[in-house]
Amino acid sequence: MPTQLKPGAMGSPLDGTTPTAFADSMAAAIEAELNKLLQAEGLPQLPVNDNSRETRDRRRLFVAIARGVVRHLEQQRESIKVQRTDGTQVSPTFAIYGKDW
């Protein structure tokens, strides 16, 4: 079975810390990269271990971006070709984690 892509989800607003639905997802990776860019510019980093309204507002955008990327990859899988060592090509298979969106 292929590795599952986890675009991410918001989880409950009642969670006190980062919701499991968001943790270890593509959206969380986007958030981490934003913090790296902010740090590289000497700017304050964004909080990541809370579930405040401000954090949820920001994460909503990251979840939407990640879901759009995963959906696009899934819909365009025939246009993506993986070349095997024997020279043959195949289209990838995507397994989407928690695909209830």
Summary of the structure (lengths in Angstrom):
residues: 101
radius of gyration: 16.4
end to end distance: 21.3
largest distance: 51.7
contacts: 245
relative contact order: 0.22
helix: 41%
strand: 8%
